[in-house]
Amino acid sequence: MKLAPCGIDCDACQLKPEQCDGCHAESNHLWCSDCNIRVCCIFKHKLDNCSQCNDFPCKNTTDFENDHYVHHTHAVTKLREMYLKNQ
């Protein structure tokens, strides 16, 4: 399972591969190439996903978690579980 920085399982995502190659892809074929979470996690902090960040949870992840998309809430819940497990 390859997680996006936000916690979405890229392998299970219905957008892949027609509309997105996944956040870790080196292509520009992304659902949201300027995603705040992706930019912060991958390019600023050089991490695979937000659960590895010392600043987790942050405004980016809590906004994503609370944007009324159930799959976003589930994704951040998964990150919270991973974060707690690694503490």
Gaussian input, Z-matrix of N, CA and C with variables (Angstrom, degrees):
# hf/3-21g

backbone

0 1
 N
 C     1     B1
 C     2     B2     1     A1
 N     3     B3     2     A2     1     D1
 C     4     B4     3     A3     2     D2
 C     5     B5     4     A4     3     D3
 N     6     B6     5     A5     4     D4
 C     7     B7     6     A6     5     D5
 C     8     B8     7     A7     6     D6
 N     9     B9     8     A8     7     D7
 C    10    B10     9     A9     8     D8
 C    11    B11    10    A10     9     D9
 N    12    B12    11    A11    10    D10
 C    13    B13    12    A12    11    D11
 C    14    B14    13    A13    12    D12
 N    15    B15    14    A14    13    D13
 C    16    B16    15    A15    14    D14
 C    17    B17    16    A16    15    D15
 N    18    B18    17    A17    16    D16
 C    19    B19    18    A18    17    D17
 C    20    B20    19    A19    18    D18
 N    21    B21    20    A20    19    D19
 C    22    B22    21    A21    20    D20
 C    23    B23    22    A22    21    D21
 N    24    B24    23    A23    22    D22
 C    25    B25    24    A24    23    D23
 C    26    B26    25    A25    24    D24
 N    27    B27    26    A26    25    D25
 C    28    B28    27    A27    26    D26
 C    29    B29    28    A28    27    D27
 N    30    B30    29    A29    28    D28
 C    31    B31    30    A30    29    D29
 C    32    B32    31    A31    30    D30
 N    33    B33    32    A32    31    D31
 C    34    B34    33    A33    32    D32
 C    35    B35    34    A34    33    D33
 N    36    B36    35    A35    34    D34
 C    37    B37    36    A36    35    D35
 C    38    B38    37    A37    36    D36
 N    39    B39    38    A38    37    D37
 C    40    B40    39    A39    38    D38
 C    41    B41    40    A40    39    D39
 N    42    B42    41    A41    40    D40
 C    43    B43    42    A42    41    D41
 C    44    B44    43    A43    42    D42
 N    45    B45    44    A44    43    D43
 C    46    B46    45    A45    44    D44
 C    47    B47    46    A46    45    D45
 N    48    B48    47    A47    46    D46
 C    49    B49    48    A48    47    D47
 C    50    B50    49    A49    48    D48
 N    51    B51    50    A50    49    D49
 C    52    B52    51    A51    50    D50
 C    53    B53    52    A52    51    D51
 N    54    B54    53    A53    52    D52
 C    55    B55    54    A54    53    D53
 C    56    B56    55    A55    54    D54
 N    57    B57    56    A56    55    D55
 C    58    B58    57    A57    56    D56
 C    59    B59    58    A58    57    D57
 N    60    B60    59    A59    58    D58
 C    61    B61    60    A60    59    D59
 C    62    B62    61    A61    60    D60
 N    63    B63    62    A62    61    D61
 C    64    B64    63    A63    62    D62
 C    65    B65    64    A64    63    D63
 N    66    B66    65    A65    64    D64
 C    67    B67    66    A66    65    D65
 C    68    B68    67    A67    66    D66
 N    69    B69    68    A68    67    D67
 C    70    B70    69    A69    68    D68
 C    71    B71    70    A70    69    D69
 N    72    B72    71    A71    70    D70
 C    73    B73    72    A72    71    D71
 C    74    B74    73    A73    72    D72
 N    75    B75    74    A74    73    D73
 C    76    B76    75    A75    74    D74
 C    77    B77    76    A76    75    D75
 N    78    B78    77    A77    76    D76
 C    79    B79    78    A78    77    D77
 C    80    B80    79    A79    78    D78
 N    81    B81    80    A80    79    D79
 C    82    B82    81    A81    80    D80
 C    83    B83    82    A82    81    D81
 N    84    B84    83    A83    82    D82
 C    85    B85    84    A84    83    D83
 C    86    B86    85    A85    84    D84
 N    87    B87    86    A86    85    D85
 C    88    B88    87    A87    86    D86
 C    89    B89    88    A88    87    D87
 N    90    B90    89    A89    88    D88
 C    91    B91    90    A90    89    D89
 C    92    B92    91    A91    90    D90
 N    93    B93    92    A92    91    D91
 C    94    B94    93    A93    92    D92
 C    95    B95    94    A94    93    D93
 N    96    B96    95    A95    94    D94
 C    97    B97    96    A96    95    D95
 C    98    B98    97    A97    96    D96
 N    99    B99    98    A98    97    D97
 C   100   B100    99    A99    98    D98
 C   101   B101   100   A100    99    D99
 N   102   B102   101   A101   100   D100
 C   103   B103   102   A102   101   D101
 C   104   B104   103   A103   102   D102
 N   105   B105   104   A104   103   D103
 C   106   B106   105   A105   104   D104
 C   107   B107   106   A106   105   D105
 N   108   B108   107   A107   106   D106
 C   109   B109   108   A108   107   D107
 C   110   B110   109   A109   108   D108
 N   111   B111   110   A110   109   D109
 C   112   B112   111   A111   110   D110
 C   113   B113   112   A112   111   D111
 N   114   B114   113   A113   112   D112
 C   115   B115   114   A114   113   D113
 C   116   B116   115   A115   114   D114
 N   117   B117   116   A116   115   D115
 C   118   B118   117   A117   116   D116
 C   119   B119   118   A118   117   D117
 N   120   B120   119   A119   118   D118
 C   121   B121   120   A120   119   D119
 C   122   B122   121   A121   120   D120
 N   123   B123   122   A122   121   D121
 C   124   B124   123   A123   122   D122
 C   125   B125   124   A124   123   D123
 N   126   B126   125   A125   124   D124
 C   127   B127   126   A126   125   D125
 C   128   B128   127   A127   126   D126
 N   129   B129   128   A128   127   D127
 C   130   B130   129   A129   128   D128
 C   131   B131   130   A130   129   D129
 N   132   B132   131   A131   130   D130
 C   133   B133   132   A132   131   D131
 C   134   B134   133   A133   132   D132
 N   135   B135   134   A134   133   D133
 C   136   B136   135   A135   134   D134
 C   137   B137   136   A136   135   D135
 N   138   B138   137   A137   136   D136
 C   139   B139   138   A138   137   D137
 C   140   B140   139   A139   138   D138
 N   141   B141   140   A140   139   D139
 C   142   B142   141   A141   140   D140
 C   143   B143   142   A142   141   D141
 N   144   B144   143   A143   142   D142
 C   145   B145   144   A144   143   D143
 C   146   B146   145   A145   144   D144
 N   147   B147   146   A146   145   D145
 C   148   B148   147   A147   146   D146
 C   149   B149   148   A148   147   D147
 N   150   B150   149   A149   148   D148
 C   151   B151   150   A150   149   D149
 C   152   B152   151   A151   150   D150
 N   153   B153   152   A152   151   D151
 C   154   B154   153   A153   152   D152
 C   155   B155   154   A154   153   D153
 N   156   B156   155   A155   154   D154
 C   157   B157   156   A156   155   D155
 C   158   B158   157   A157   156   D156
 N   159   B159   158   A158   157   D157
 C   160   B160   159   A159   158   D158
 C   161   B161   160   A160   159   D159
 N   162   B162   161   A161   160   D160
 C   163   B163   162   A162   161   D161
 C   164   B164   163   A163   162   D162
 N   165   B165   164   A164   163   D163
 C   166   B166   165   A165   164   D164
 C   167   B167   166   A166   165   D165
 N   168   B168   167   A167   166   D166
 C   169   B169   168   A168   167   D167
 C   170   B170   169   A169   168   D168
 N   171   B171   170   A170   169   D169
 C   172   B172   171   A171   170   D170
 C   173   B173   172   A172   171   D171
 N   174   B174   173   A173   172   D172
 C   175   B175   174   A174   173   D173
 C   176   B176   175   A175   174   D174
 N   177   B177   176   A176   175   D175
 C   178   B178   177   A177   176   D176
 C   179   B179   178   A178   177   D177
 N   180   B180   179   A179   178   D178
 C   181   B181   180   A180   179   D179
 C   182   B182   181   A181   180   D180
 N   183   B183   182   A182   181   D181
 C   184   B184   183   A183   182   D182
 C   185   B185   184   A184   183   D183
 N   186   B186   185   A185   184   D184
 C   187   B187   186   A186   185   D185
 C   188   B188   187   A187   186   D186
 N   189   B189   188   A188   187   D187
 C   190   B190   189   A189   188   D188
 C   191   B191   190   A190   189   D189
 N   192   B192   191   A191   190   D190
 C   193   B193   192   A192   191   D191
 C   194   B194   193   A193   192   D192
 N   195   B195   194   A194   193   D193
 C   196   B196   195   A195   194   D194
 C   197   B197   196   A196   195   D195
 N   198   B198   197   A197   196   D196
 C   199   B199   198   A198   197   D197
 C   200   B200   199   A199   198   D198
 N   201   B201   200   A200   199   D199
 C   202   B202   201   A201   200   D200
 C   203   B203   202   A202   201   D201
 N   204   B204   203   A203   202   D202
 C   205   B205   204   A204   203   D203
 C   206   B206   205   A205   204   D204
 N   207   B207   206   A206   205   D205
 C   208   B208   207   A207   206   D206
 C   209   B209   208   A208   207   D207
 N   210   B210   209   A209   208   D208
 C   211   B211   210   A210   209   D209
 C   212   B212   211   A211   210   D210
 N   213   B213   212   A212   211   D211
 C   214   B214   213   A213   212   D212
 C   215   B215   214   A214   213   D213
 N   216   B216   215   A215   214   D214
 C   217   B217   216   A216   215   D215
 C   218   B218   217   A217   216   D216
 N   219   B219   218   A218   217   D217
 C   220   B220   219   A219   218   D218
 C   221   B221   220   A220   219   D219
 N   222   B222   221   A221   220   D220
 C   223   B223   222   A222   221   D221
 C   224   B224   223   A223   222   D222
 N   225   B225   224   A224   223   D223
 C   226   B226   225   A225   224   D224
 C   227   B227   226   A226   225   D225
 N   228   B228   227   A227   226   D226
 C   229   B229   228   A228   227   D227
 C   230   B230   229   A229   228   D228
 N   231   B231   230   A230   229   D229
 C   232   B232   231   A231   230   D230
 C   233   B233   232   A232   231   D231
 N   234   B234   233   A233   232   D232
 C   235   B235   234   A234   233   D233
 C   236   B236   235   A235   234   D234
 N   237   B237   236   A236   235   D235
 C   238   B238   237   A237   236   D236
 C   239   B239   238   A238   237   D237
 N   240   B240   239   A239   238   D238
 C   241   B241   240   A240   239   D239
 C   242   B242   241   A241   240   D240
 N   243   B243   242   A242   241   D241
 C   244   B244   243   A243   242   D242
 C   245   B245   244   A244   243   D243
 N   246   B246   245   A245   244   D244
 C   247   B247   246   A246   245   D245
 C   248   B248   247   A247   246   D246
 N   249   B249   248   A248   247   D247
 C   250   B250   249   A249   248   D248
 C   251   B251   250   A250   249   D249
 N   252   B252   251   A251   250   D250
 C   253   B253   252   A252   251   D251
 C   254   B254   253   A253   252   D252
 N   255   B255   254   A254   253   D253
 C   256   B256   255   A255   254   D254
 C   257   B257   256   A256   255   D255
 N   258   B258   257   A257   256   D256
 C   259   B259   258   A258   257   D257
 C   260   B260   259   A259   258   D258

   B1=1.4505
   B2=1.5307
   B3=1.3082
   B4=1.4641
   B5=1.5249
   B6=1.3270
   B7=1.4607
   B8=1.5114
   B9=1.3037
   B10=1.4641
   B11=1.5284
   B12=1.3041
   B13=1.4589
   B14=1.5232
   B15=1.3211
   B16=1.4675
   B17=1.5201
   B18=1.3308
   B19=1.4562
   B20=1.5129
   B21=1.3163
   B22=1.4645
   B23=1.5236
   B24=1.3239
   B25=1.4620
   B26=1.5237
   B27=1.3226
   B28=1.4677
   B29=1.5298
   B30=1.3238
   B31=1.4651
   B32=1.5205
   B33=1.3212
   B34=1.4602
   B35=1.5320
   B36=1.3223
   B37=1.4619
   B38=1.5276
   B39=1.3110
   B40=1.4592
   B41=1.5309
   B42=1.3175
   B43=1.4657
   B44=1.5317
   B45=1.3076
   B46=1.4623
   B47=1.5106
   B48=1.2813
   B49=1.4561
   B50=1.5287
   B51=1.3234
   B52=1.4625
   B53=1.5210
   B54=1.3466
   B55=1.4638
   B56=1.5219
   B57=1.3409
   B58=1.4605
   B59=1.5228
   B60=1.3325
   B61=1.4627
   B62=1.5238
   B63=1.3024
   B64=1.4620
   B65=1.5161
   B66=1.3106
   B67=1.4664
   B68=1.5206
   B69=1.3150
   B70=1.4582
   B71=1.5248
   B72=1.3201
   B73=1.4618
   B74=1.5301
   B75=1.2998
   B76=1.4597
   B77=1.5212
   B78=1.3126
   B79=1.4669
   B80=1.5257
   B81=1.3086
   B82=1.4660
   B83=1.5180
   B84=1.3183
   B85=1.4582
   B86=1.5280
   B87=1.3289
   B88=1.4635
   B89=1.5145
   B90=1.3078
   B91=1.4614
   B92=1.5242
   B93=1.3349
   B94=1.4657
   B95=1.5300
   B96=1.3081
   B97=1.4662
   B98=1.5254
   B99=1.3303
   B100=1.4619
   B101=1.5329
   B102=1.3212
   B103=1.4680
   B104=1.5330
   B105=1.3224
   B106=1.4686
   B107=1.5219
   B108=1.3171
   B109=1.4615
   B110=1.5191
   B111=1.3155
   B112=1.4681
   B113=1.5277
   B114=1.3268
   B115=1.4674
   B116=1.5245
   B117=1.3149
   B118=1.4600
   B119=1.5287
   B120=1.3026
   B121=1.4589
   B122=1.5298
   B123=1.3232
   B124=1.4621
   B125=1.5234
   B126=1.3193
   B127=1.4582
   B128=1.5282
   B129=1.3303
   B130=1.4680
   B131=1.5304
   B132=1.3367
   B133=1.4652
   B134=1.5258
   B135=1.3394
   B136=1.4764
   B137=1.5371
   B138=1.3359
   B139=1.4635
   B140=1.5250
   B141=1.3310
   B142=1.4612
   B143=1.5263
   B144=1.3294
   B145=1.4597
   B146=1.5200
   B147=1.2970
   B148=1.4625
   B149=1.5288
   B150=1.3095
   B151=1.4690
   B152=1.5249
   B153=1.3206
   B154=1.4629
   B155=1.5297
   B156=1.3110
   B157=1.4633
   B158=1.5205
   B159=1.3228
   B160=1.4655
   B161=1.5236
   B162=1.3283
   B163=1.4665
   B164=1.5257
   B165=1.3229
   B166=1.4686
   B167=1.5169
   B168=1.3260
   B169=1.4593
   B170=1.5245
   B171=1.3038
   B172=1.4600
   B173=1.5348
   B174=1.3144
   B175=1.4659
   B176=1.5283
   B177=1.3325
   B178=1.4652
   B179=1.5267
   B180=1.3271
   B181=1.4705
   B182=1.5242
   B183=1.3235
   B184=1.4696
   B185=1.5251
   B186=1.3265
   B187=1.4733
   B188=1.5296
   B189=1.3161
   B190=1.4697
   B191=1.5293
   B192=1.3161
   B193=1.4646
   B194=1.5333
   B195=1.3064
   B196=1.4662
   B197=1.5213
   B198=1.3295
   B199=1.4676
   B200=1.5344
   B201=1.3179
   B202=1.4685
   B203=1.5328
   B204=1.3381
   B205=1.4636
   B206=1.5267
   B207=1.3170
   B208=1.4634
   B209=1.5268
   B210=1.3354
   B211=1.4649
   B212=1.5304
   B213=1.3122
   B214=1.4643
   B215=1.5246
   B216=1.3283
   B217=1.4659
   B218=1.5203
   B219=1.3246
   B220=1.4685
   B221=1.5268
   B222=1.3208
   B223=1.4630
   B224=1.5296
   B225=1.3150
   B226=1.4671
   B227=1.5233
   B228=1.3158
   B229=1.4672
   B230=1.5274
   B231=1.3293
   B232=1.4656
   B233=1.5298
   B234=1.3325
   B235=1.4644
   B236=1.5230
   B237=1.3398
   B238=1.4755
   B239=1.5241
   B240=1.3242
   B241=1.4648
   B242=1.5315
   B243=1.3075
   B244=1.4610
   B245=1.5421
   B246=1.3076
   B247=1.4745
   B248=1.5271
   B249=1.3276
   B250=1.4658
   B251=1.5270
   B252=1.3003
   B253=1.4646
   B254=1.5177
   B255=1.3267
   B256=1.4708
   B257=1.5184
   B258=1.3166
   B259=1.4672
   B260=1.5120
   A1=108.21
   A2=116.06
   A3=121.86
   A4=108.34
   A5=115.29
   A6=119.94
   A7=111.28
   A8=114.78
   A9=120.60
   A10=106.79
   A11=118.99
   A12=120.83
   A13=113.00
   A14=117.37
   A15=122.87
   A16=113.44
   A17=117.60
   A18=121.09
   A19=114.80
   A20=118.35
   A21=120.65
   A22=108.73
   A23=116.49
   A24=122.63
   A25=108.71
   A26=117.06
   A27=121.57
   A28=111.80
   A29=117.30
   A30=120.54
   A31=112.12
   A32=117.13
   A33=121.29
   A34=113.04
   A35=116.68
   A36=121.03
   A37=111.37
   A38=116.36
   A39=122.11
   A40=112.79
   A41=118.07
   A42=121.00
   A43=111.89
   A44=115.55
   A45=120.86
   A46=109.62
   A47=123.97
   A48=128.56
   A49=113.93
   A50=118.77
   A51=120.32
   A52=113.33
   A53=117.16
   A54=120.25
   A55=113.83
   A56=117.30
   A57=119.27
   A58=109.71
   A59=116.41
   A60=121.27
   A61=112.07
   A62=117.51
   A63=121.72
   A64=110.89
   A65=116.81
   A66=122.46
   A67=113.51
   A68=117.43
   A69=120.52
   A70=112.69
   A71=117.43
   A72=121.26
   A73=110.20
   A74=114.92
   A75=119.51
   A76=112.04
   A77=116.70
   A78=120.57
   A79=109.95
   A80=116.08
   A81=122.00
   A82=111.31
   A83=117.10
   A84=123.43
   A85=108.31
   A86=115.73
   A87=123.07
   A88=110.32
   A89=115.75
   A90=120.38
   A91=109.69
   A92=117.08
   A93=121.33
   A94=107.89
   A95=116.78
   A96=121.03
   A97=113.47
   A98=117.98
   A99=120.35
   A100=112.49
   A101=116.47
   A102=121.93
   A103=109.82
   A104=116.92
   A105=122.03
   A106=111.89
   A107=116.71
   A108=120.40
   A109=110.25
   A110=117.06
   A111=121.29
   A112=111.35
   A113=116.42
   A114=120.90
   A115=110.76
   A116=117.28
   A117=121.89
   A118=111.46
   A119=116.74
   A120=121.60
   A121=112.44
   A122=116.38
   A123=120.58
   A124=112.46
   A125=117.70
   A126=120.37
   A127=114.27
   A128=117.35
   A129=119.45
   A130=111.43
   A131=116.01
   A132=120.10
   A133=114.47
   A134=117.01
   A135=121.96
   A136=112.24
   A137=115.64
   A138=122.01
   A139=109.94
   A140=115.87
   A141=121.15
   A142=112.12
   A143=116.37
   A144=120.59
   A145=109.66
   A146=116.74
   A147=122.26
   A148=114.08
   A149=118.43
   A150=119.84
   A151=111.41
   A152=117.44
   A153=122.34
   A154=112.42
   A155=117.28
   A156=121.94
   A157=111.97
   A158=115.78
   A159=121.18
   A160=112.30
   A161=117.16
   A162=121.69
   A163=113.13
   A164=117.75
   A165=121.95
   A166=110.02
   A167=117.76
   A168=129.22
   A169=110.13
   A170=115.33
   A171=121.64
   A172=109.08
   A173=116.35
   A174=120.53
   A175=111.31
   A176=117.64
   A177=120.20
   A178=111.42
   A179=116.74
   A180=118.64
   A181=111.97
   A182=117.94
   A183=118.25
   A184=111.41
   A185=117.25
   A186=119.59
   A187=110.10
   A188=116.96
   A189=122.85
   A190=110.13
   A191=116.29
   A192=122.26
   A193=111.77
   A194=116.60
   A195=121.85
   A196=114.25
   A197=117.96
   A198=120.62
   A199=113.53
   A200=117.18
   A201=123.86
   A202=114.67
   A203=117.62
   A204=120.62
   A205=106.60
   A206=116.36
   A207=121.26
   A208=111.70
   A209=117.31
   A210=118.50
   A211=111.79
   A212=118.33
   A213=120.79
   A214=110.14
   A215=116.22
   A216=120.63
   A217=110.21
   A218=117.54
   A219=121.37
   A220=111.00
   A221=117.08
   A222=121.22
   A223=110.69
   A224=117.74
   A225=120.62
   A226=110.46
   A227=118.13
   A228=120.93
   A229=109.77
   A230=116.59
   A231=121.17
   A232=110.73
   A233=116.88
   A234=120.69
   A235=111.16
   A236=117.08
   A237=120.51
   A238=110.79
   A239=117.01
   A240=121.20
   A241=110.69
   A242=116.85
   A243=120.99
   A244=110.74
   A245=116.28
   A246=121.54
   A247=110.22
   A248=116.51
   A249=120.94
   A250=111.46
   A251=116.75
   A252=121.42
   A253=111.59
   A254=117.02
   A255=121.39
   A256=113.40
   A257=118.15
   A258=121.06
   A259=111.54
   D1=124.88
   D2=176.49
   D3=-105.09
   D4=115.32
   D5=179.64
   D6=-88.92
   D7=139.94
   D8=168.50
   D9=-71.27
   D10=162.24
   D11=178.06
   D12=-52.95
   D13=-32.39
   D14=-177.36
   D15=-80.78
   D16=-8.60
   D17=179.98
   D18=103.04
   D19=-6.31
   D20=176.34
   D21=-70.20
   D22=135.81
   D23=177.61
   D24=-77.15
   D25=104.65
   D26=-177.11
   D27=-61.13
   D28=-35.43
   D29=-178.14
   D30=-66.18
   D31=-27.66
   D32=-178.32
   D33=-98.08
   D34=-4.19
   D35=-175.67
   D36=-70.39
   D37=134.47
   D38=-179.38
   D39=-74.49
   D40=-14.05
   D41=179.29
   D42=-79.60
   D43=-20.49
   D44=-176.39
   D45=-91.01
   D46=135.30
   D47=1.52
   D48=-98.91
   D49=-2.29
   D50=-175.71
   D51=-62.19
   D52=-43.22
   D53=-174.27
   D54=-112.61
   D55=-4.86
   D56=-174.79
   D57=-162.98
   D58=139.94
   D59=175.26
   D60=-95.48
   D61=-1.26
   D62=-178.89
   D63=99.87
   D64=149.78
   D65=-174.96
   D66=-62.46
   D67=-25.27
   D68=-178.83
   D69=-90.24
   D70=-0.86
   D71=-179.91
   D72=-69.90
   D73=151.33
   D74=178.00
   D75=-88.18
   D76=0.40
   D77=178.84
   D78=-88.16
   D79=172.69
   D80=174.84
   D81=-97.84
   D82=11.43
   D83=-179.50
   D84=-86.47
   D85=75.32
   D86=-174.27
   D87=-124.29
   D88=150.49
   D89=176.83
   D90=-62.16
   D91=-43.19
   D92=-178.99
   D93=-145.41
   D94=92.29
   D95=-174.40
   D96=-66.90
   D97=-22.71
   D98=-179.94
   D99=-106.16
   D100=24.20
   D101=179.33
   D102=-56.15
   D103=127.91
   D104=-179.44
   D105=-57.82
   D106=-41.74
   D107=-178.85
   D108=-65.81
   D109=-46.05
   D110=-179.79
   D111=-60.94
   D112=-49.17
   D113=-178.71
   D114=-60.58
   D115=-46.61
   D116=-178.59
   D117=-64.48
   D118=-49.73
   D119=-174.42
   D120=-69.09
   D121=-54.09
   D122=-173.35
   D123=-78.34
   D124=-45.65
   D125=-172.27
   D126=-93.41
   D127=-37.16
   D128=-179.69
   D129=-81.72
   D130=-49.88
   D131=-175.13
   D132=-98.05
   D133=-9.61
   D134=178.74
   D135=57.95
   D136=45.99
   D137=-179.15
   D138=-117.31
   D139=162.76
   D140=177.31
   D141=-80.23
   D142=-39.91
   D143=178.91
   D144=-152.47
   D145=165.48
   D146=-172.68
   D147=-66.61
   D148=-20.92
   D149=-179.79
   D150=-65.39
   D151=-16.70
   D152=-179.18
   D153=-89.48
   D154=-2.90
   D155=-174.15
   D156=-90.98
   D157=138.18
   D158=176.98
   D159=-68.03
   D160=-19.74
   D161=-179.47
   D162=-91.71
   D163=1.34
   D164=-178.87
   D165=-75.75
   D166=137.94
   D167=-7.86
   D168=-78.85
   D169=147.54
   D170=-179.62
   D171=-121.21
   D172=-178.61
   D173=-179.82
   D174=-60.59
   D175=-39.71
   D176=179.44
   D177=-59.56
   D178=-46.85
   D179=-176.82
   D180=-74.56
   D181=-35.92
   D182=179.16
   D183=-70.98
   D184=-36.53
   D185=174.72
   D186=-62.18
   D187=-44.04
   D188=178.93
   D189=-62.16
   D190=-43.69
   D191=-179.19
   D192=-63.19
   D193=-33.17
   D194=-173.66
   D195=-105.51
   D196=21.70
   D197=-177.51
   D198=-89.26
   D199=11.86
   D200=174.96
   D201=77.15
   D202=8.70
   D203=172.17
   D204=-98.15
   D205=116.46
   D206=-174.20
   D207=-58.25
   D208=-38.78
   D209=-178.80
   D210=-68.16
   D211=-24.59
   D212=174.42
   D213=-71.62
   D214=-42.22
   D215=177.28
   D216=-60.81
   D217=-44.11
   D218=178.67
   D219=-63.41
   D220=-38.84
   D221=-179.12
   D222=-63.68
   D223=-45.54
   D224=-179.38
   D225=-71.22
   D226=-32.87
   D227=174.04
   D228=-59.75
   D229=-42.39
   D230=176.93
   D231=-61.63
   D232=-42.25
   D233=177.68
   D234=-63.59
   D235=-40.59
   D236=178.41
   D237=-61.02
   D238=-42.26
   D239=178.34
   D240=-63.55
   D241=-42.62
   D242=178.87
   D243=-66.00
   D244=-40.48
   D245=179.84
   D246=-62.11
   D247=-47.11
   D248=-179.45
   D249=-64.99
   D250=-36.78
   D251=179.29
   D252=-64.52
   D253=-32.08
   D254=-177.45
   D255=-90.27
   D256=-0.01
   D257=-179.92
   D258=-83.63

